[in-house]
Amino acid sequence: MDLDVRKRSDISVLRMRGDLKMGSPVDNLRQAIEEILQAGESRMVLNLTDVPMIDSSGIGILVRSLTTVKQRGGAVKLVSPSKFALQTLKLVGVANLFEIFDDEDAAVGSFA
């Protein structure tokens, strides 16, 4: 999985490409989120447009990051999860925990 982290205003945008599954994809995402939190940031947009599949480890890191960020007064918002990824999040019962947007601009703008 490729991971691109950039800033838009004071919001961290993480764009992933590839399956979010156990192993290096989840480890890389966890490390990126930890670095953002250590920098004092607590507003994140996770762009899932190019993530065809999320396994239980991927769901775990999404939910843990949301919990940690909310404790710091921030939010994690998802952009355009694939049909399969969204079905997985719904099946596990966590889709309703996240604000989900159709595009990155809307997600970033929702922080205003």
Order of alpha helices (4+ residues) and beta strands (2+ residues): beta-beta-alpha-beta-alpha-beta-alpha-beta-alpha
